[in-house]
């Protein structure tokens, strides 16, 4: 890849990272592309070289966050023993929540946005996570795989709320 192409890819990644931070901190509707540009240390018009709209930027940010989560879970599914699968998935999610909290907060906000494209991105992300976990639980011979998958996803949502509201007691067992 030529240096210019590499720089463009890096800048696009920088913009997405900045958007994740800004959208998570102040909300998608309140955030402006000028704030994202400032965080990325670029000019606002440069954002539009990569993303035609603020919504397109949000979709790219959501894609990046779902990709990270799905890749993390895929690694666990491919390496964990059946006995450790669920606890390893929980540990992987807690790691993501600790390291990439803004991405999770962004997903939480996106759940409430009524734009069709954003709802579709969220449905696709949740759907992929659900399919992956359910298939892994079935393959591991976990009894009541459907119910355990639902409880796993519900626990993840409760973890998100716990972090968003600074209420660690919600995660206590």
C-alpha positions in Angstrom: 0.0 0.0 0.0 1.3 3.4 -0.9 2.2 5.9 1.9 -0.7 8.2 0.9 -3.2 5.2 1.1 -1.8 4.2 4.5 -2.2 7.7 5.8 -5.8 7.9 4.5 -6.6 4.6 6.2 -5.0 5.8 9.4 -6.9 9.1 9.3 -10.2 7.3 8.7 -9.5 5.1 11.7 -8.6 8.2 13.7 -11.8 9.8 12.7 -13.8 6.8 13.7 -12.0 6.6 17.1 -12.7 10.3 17.7 -16.4 9.8 16.7 -16.7 6.9 19.2 -15.4 9.1 22.0 -17.4 12.2 21.1 -20.7 10.4 20.5 -20.3 8.3 23.7 -19.4 11.4 25.8 -22.0 13.8 24.7 -24.5 11.8 22.6 -25.0 11.4 18.9 -27.6 14.1 18.5 -25.7 16.7 20.5 -22.3 15.9 18.9 -21.2 17.8 15.8 -18.7 16.8 13.2 -16.7 19.9 14.2 -16.3 18.3 17.6 -15.2 15.0 16.1 -12.8 16.8 13.8 -11.3 18.7 16.8 -10.9 15.5 18.7 -9.2 13.8 15.7 -7.1 17.0 15.2 -8.2 17.5 11.6 -10.4 20.0 9.8 -14.1 19.4 9.7 -14.3 19.2 5.9 -11.7 16.4 6.0 -14.3 14.1 7.7 -16.5 14.4 4.7 -13.8 13.0 2.4 -14.5 9.7 4.2 -18.1 10.0 5.4 -20.9 11.7 3.5 -23.0 12.4 6.6 -22.8 12.3 10.4 -25.0 9.2 10.2 -22.5 7.4 8.0 -19.8 8.2 10.5 -22.0 6.8 13.3 -22.6 3.6 11.3 -18.8 3.2 10.8 -18.3 3.7 14.5 -20.9 1.1 15.3 -19.4 -1.3 12.8 -16.0 -0.9 14.5 -17.5 -1.5 17.9 -19.4 -4.6 16.8 -16.4 -6.0 14.9 -14.3 -5.7 18.1 -16.9 -7.5 20.2 -17.6 -10.2 17.7 -13.9 -10.8 17.1 -13.3 -11.1 20.8 -16.1 -13.6 21.2 -15.0 -15.6 18.2 -11.5 -16.0 19.7 -13.1 -17.3 22.9 -15.5 -19.7 21.0 -12.5 -21.1 19.0 -10.3 -21.7 22.0 -12.4 -22.2 25.2 -13.2 -25.7 26.5 -17.0 -26.4 26.8 -16.7 -26.1 30.6 -15.1 -22.7 30.4 -17.0 -21.3 27.4 -19.5 -19.2 29.3 -17.1 -17.9 31.9 -14.5 -17.1 29.2 -17.1 -15.2 27.2 -18.1 -13.2 30.3 -14.5 -12.4 31.0 -14.0 -11.3 27.4 -17.0 -9.0 27.6 -15.8 -7.5 30.9 -12.5 -6.9 29.3 -14.1 -5.0 26.4 -16.3 -3.1 28.8 -13.2 -2.1 30.8 -11.0 -1.2 27.8 -13.5 0.0 25.2 -16.2 1.5 27.4 -17.0 4.3 25.0 -17.8 1.7 22.3 -20.3 0.0 24.6 -21.8 3.4 25.6 -22.1 4.2 21.9 -24.0 1.0 21.3 -26.3 1.7 24.2 -27.2 5.1 22.8 -27.6 3.7 19.3 -30.3 1.3 20.6 -32.6 4.3 21.1 -32.0 6.0 17.7 -35.0 5.4 15.4 -33.2 5.9 12.1 -33.7 2.7 10.0 -30.0 2.3 9.0 -28.9 2.6 12.7 -31.5 0.2 13.9 -30.5 -2.2 11.2 -26.8 -2.0 12.3 -27.8 -2.6 15.9 -30.0 -5.6 14.9 -27.2 -7.0 12.8 -24.7 -6.7 15.6 -26.9 -8.1 18.3 -28.1 -10.8 16.0 -24.6 -11.9 15.2 -23.6 -12.0 18.8 -26.7 -14.0 19.7 -26.2 -16.5 16.9 -22.5 -16.9 17.8 -23.2 -17.5 21.5 -26.2 -19.8 20.9 -24.3 -21.9 18.4 -21.3 -22.1 20.7 -23.5 -23.0 23.7 -25.2 -25.7 21.6 -21.9 -27.1 20.3 -20.6 -27.2 23.9 -23.6 -29.2 25.0 -24.7 -26.5 27.4 -28.3 -27.5 28.6 -31.1 -25.1 27.7 -28.8 -23.2 25.3 -31.5 -20.8 24.2 -32.3 -19.8 27.7 -28.6 -19.6 28.7 -28.0 -17.4 25.6 -30.8 -15.1 26.6 -29.5 -14.9 30.2 -25.9 -14.2 28.9 -27.1 -11.4 26.8 -29.3 -10.0 29.6 -26.3 -10.1 31.9 -24.3 -8.2 29.4 -27.0 -5.5 29.2 -27.0 -5.3 33.0 -23.2 -4.9 33.0 -23.6 -2.0 30.5 -26.2 -0.3 32.8 -23.9 -0.9 35.8 -21.0 0.9 34.1 -23.2 3.7 32.6 -24.7 4.5 36.0 -21.6 3.8 38.1 -23.5 1.1 40.0 -21.1 -1.9 40.4 -23.6 -3.5 42.8 -25.8 -4.4 39.8 -23.1 -6.9 38.7 -22.8 -8.6 42.1 -23.9 -12.2 42.3 
